[in-house]
Amino acid sequence: MRIALGVIALCVSVIAPRVLRAQPITVDVLIRGGRVVDGTGVAPRVTDIGLRGDRIVFLGTATARAVKPKRTVNAKGLVVTPGFIDPHAHVLVDLAQPSTSHLDGYLMQGVTTVLTGNDGGGPVDVGGTLAAWTRRGIGPNAGLFIGQGSVRGTVVGRRDVLATEVQIDSMRALVRRAMMDGAVGMSSGLFYAPGSFATTDEVVALAKELKPFGGVYDTHQRDESSYGIGLLASTREAMRIAKDAGITLNISHIKALGVDVWGRSDSLIAIIRAARAAGDKVFADQYPYTASGTSLTAALVPRWAEDGGNAAMLARFADDTLQLRLRGEMENNMRRRGGAASLLLTSSRDKALRGLTLAQVAERLKLDPIAAAIVVIRNGGADIASFNMQQADIDVLAKEPWVMTGSDGSDGHPRKYGTFPKKLREYVLDRPVLSLSAMVHQSTALPAEVFGLTDRGVLKVGAFADVVVFDAATVKDRSTYIEPTLLAVGMRYVFVNGVAVVEAGVPTTAMAGRALKGRRN
């Protein structure tokens, strides 16, 4: 009897693996023969990937497992990566409009997930915004921050005053509600009014509401240059806010902005490395351009002049008793940004000024640059590209393992349509500051980990099928400061939750994205 059972067991052990090996795997899409960079930072390898529904269900050699695809994408000679995740994209307006909610400019960069509501400007009604995205449909996945500036503006207004305890409690309640409704964290724009009017302790009080939800404090810090407390002191303030709240910090679009802090990236890196070595969770994102994008008002006008809002600011422009102080501070702000010739108007109410530097505007109006700036601001303002960074600082920051790729994509700046292909083309392929594996990790698995985007950012069985197939020989940004909406090239296929949103290099109409909630929602 024991011998018979042994023979049966032996037969089963021999036959069972053959039966299992013979079972075919059915997939909706087989991406075959691509050079796979899986997001974890390991070296690329040639393999096949199978997608079924919204998940990755197979990685390996398709012929060895008898994979049966409904459709095959030939990726031989191409690169296959997880979909890129942009932690800083100004796309609230785009996602709210059916004509732009597909976000072709991002999908054609290989971006399959965007986080928005940055710089303190996120909507207070997080739940309603996420529900609207789901109801109307969106191209990529999207998550949302609650904005500290929006919260303060709602409760306190645009005044440079200390918030009362009652007001702080009201602001905390708004942040708590937003986190319950699915925010991934709280953004701040302490450089901008009205967020800039908050004290450090006030921001800490709001940030503490993030901890029960695993939320991230994402900040455009108070000073990236020498406007007030300075770059290094501002970075220490940001780290203190997150540390006191017991949460993760992300420093948005990290940089050394302006002539006063050029070359200080080494000091910036040193204090962040020290904090991380002490156990603090500190990260940053960065875009690969030497010009930042902001408004002419934010770049030149001191914050005290914005106290009370736009009407109060315009009244101060007309107050003769303030002219000496106001012009002096605006001139210094212009100096630290490199002068009038370094400020390019990318949009303005007067369309004839678009594409001119402030120096050229001043010449056209026959005014000095500050007087010309005030005229532009009085007439509705303008967005600008501010050429204020050095390539050497950008390069050393890009190499840090805690720095992610982020577009800070805003209208009028080429980064909204070009960030990720530009980083691939320039920083990896043409001028190898980074390896391909490192760049992909910075753009996929790292932001997924920081912001709690479960099962995204990596190519593995069970992960969501956010997958990009691109041609390393042709991938390139095309957007410029004069033509900022030119679509990038080189992305052959982009899948969001298993659905093709870019097909043979052309955007489809599929609304495959999902509204993503924070890690504890």
Rosetta blueprint (number, residue, H / E / L):
1 M L
2 R H
3 I H
4 A H
5 L H
6 G H
7 V H
8 I H
9 A H
10 L H
11 C H
12 V H
13 S H
14 V H
15 I H
16 A H
17 P H
18 R H
19 V H
20 L H
21 R H
22 A H
23 Q L
24 P L
25 I E
26 T E
27 V E
28 D L
29 V E
30 L E
31 I E
32 R E
33 G E
34 G E
35 R E
36 V E
37 V L
38 D L
39 G L
40 T L
41 G L
42 V L
43 A L
44 P L
45 R E
46 V E
47 T E
48 D E
49 I E
50 G E
51 L E
52 R E
53 G L
54 D L
55 R E
56 I E
57 V E
58 F E
59 L E
60 G E
61 T L
62 A H
63 T H
64 A H
65 R H
66 A L
67 V E
68 K E
69 P E
70 K L
71 R L
72 T E
73 V E
74 N E
75 A L
76 K L
77 G L
78 L L
79 V E
80 V E
81 T E
82 P E
83 G L
84 F E
85 I E
86 D E
87 P L
88 H L
89 A E
90 H L
91 V L
92 L H
93 V H
94 D H
95 L H
96 A H
97 Q L
98 P L
99 S L
100 T L
101 S L
102 H L
103 L L
104 D H
105 G H
106 Y H
107 L H
108 M L
109 Q L
110 G L
111 V E
112 T E
113 T E
114 V E
115 L E
116 T E
117 G L
118 N L
119 D L
120 G L
121 G L
122 G L
123 P L
124 V L
125 D L
126 V H
127 G H
128 G H
129 T H
130 L H
131 A H
132 A H
133 W H
134 T H
135 R H
136 R H
137 G L
138 I L
139 G L
140 P L
141 N E
142 A E
143 G E
144 L E
145 F E
146 I E
147 G E
148 Q H
149 G H
150 S H
151 V H
152 R H
153 G H
154 T H
155 V H
156 V L
157 G L
158 R L
159 R L
160 D L
161 V L
162 L L
163 A L
164 T L
165 E H
166 V H
167 Q H
168 I H
169 D H
170 S H
171 M H
172 R H
173 A H
174 L H
175 V H
176 R H
177 R H
178 A H
179 M H
180 M H
181 D H
182 G L
183 A L
184 V L
185 G E
186 M E
187 S E
188 S E
189 G E
190 L L
191 F L
192 Y L
193 A L
194 P L
195 G H
196 S H
197 F H
198 A L
199 T L
200 T H
201 D H
202 E H
203 V H
204 V H
205 A H
206 L H
207 A H
208 K H
209 E H
210 L H
211 K H
212 P H
213 F H
214 G L
215 G L
216 V E
217 Y E
218 D E
219 T E
220 H E
221 Q L
222 R L
223 D L
224 E L
225 S L
226 S L
227 Y L
228 G L
229 I L
230 G L
231 L H
232 L H
233 A H
234 S H
235 T H
236 R H
237 E H
238 A H
239 M H
240 R H
241 I H
242 A H
243 K H
244 D H
245 A H
246 G L
247 I L
248 T E
249 L E
250 N E
251 I E
252 S L
253 H L
254 I L
255 K L
256 A L
257 L L
258 G L
259 V L
260 D L
261 V L
262 W L
263 G L
264 R L
265 S H
266 D H
267 S H
268 L H
269 I H
270 A H
271 I H
272 I H
273 R H
274 A H
275 A H
276 R H
277 A H
278 A L
279 G L
280 D L
281 K L
282 V E
283 F E
284 A E
285 D E
286 Q E
287 Y L
288 P L
289 Y L
290 T L
291 A E
292 S E
293 G E
294 T E
295 S E
296 L H
297 T H
298 A H
299 A H
300 L H
301 V L
302 P L
303 R H
304 W H
305 A H
306 E H
307 D L
308 G L
309 G L
310 N H
311 A H
312 A H
313 M H
314 L H
315 A H
316 R H
317 F H
318 A L
319 D L
320 D H
321 T H
322 L H
323 Q H
324 L H
325 R H
326 L H
327 R H
328 G H
329 E H
330 M H
331 E H
332 N H
333 N H
334 M H
335 R H
336 R H
337 R L
338 G L
339 G L
340 A H
341 A H
342 S H
343 L E
344 L E
345 L E
346 T E
347 S E
348 S E
349 R L
350 D L
351 K H
352 A H
353 L H
354 R L
355 G L
356 L L
357 T E
358 L H
359 A H
360 Q H
361 V H
362 A H
363 E H
364 R H
365 L H
366 K L
367 L L
368 D L
369 P H
370 I H
371 A H
372 A H
373 A H
374 I H
375 V H
376 V H
377 I H
378 R H
379 N L
380 G L
381 G L
382 A E
383 D E
384 I E
385 A E
386 S E
387 F E
388 N L
389 M L
390 Q L
391 Q H
392 A H
393 D H
394 I H
395 D H
396 V H
397 L H
398 A H
399 K L
400 E L
401 P L
402 W L
403 V E
404 M E
405 T E
406 G L
407 S L
408 D L
409 G E
410 S L
411 D L
412 G L
413 H L
414 P L
415 R H
416 K H
417 Y H
418 G H
419 T H
420 F H
421 P H
422 K H
423 K H
424 L H
425 R H
426 E H
427 Y H
428 V H
429 L H
430 D H
431 R L
432 P L
433 V L
434 L L
435 S L
436 L H
437 S H
438 A H
439 M H
440 V H
441 H H
442 Q H
443 S H
444 T L
445 A H
446 L H
447 P H
448 A H
449 E H
450 V H
451 F L
452 G L
453 L L
454 T L
455 D L
456 R L
457 G L
458 V L
459 L L
460 K L
461 V L
462 G L
463 A L
464 F E
465 A L
466 D L
467 V E
468 V E
469 V E
470 F E
471 D L
472 A L
473 A L
474 T L
475 V L
476 K E
477 D L
478 R L
479 S L
480 T L
481 Y L
482 I L
483 E L
484 P L
485 T L
486 L L
487 L L
488 A L
489 V E
490 G L
491 M E
492 R E
493 Y E
494 V E
495 F E
496 V E
497 N L
498 G L
499 V E
500 A E
501 V E
502 V E
503 E E
504 A L
505 G L
506 V E
507 P E
508 T L
509 T L
510 A L
511 M L
512 A L
513 G L
514 R L
515 A E
516 L L
517 K L
518 G L
519 R L
520 R L
521 N L
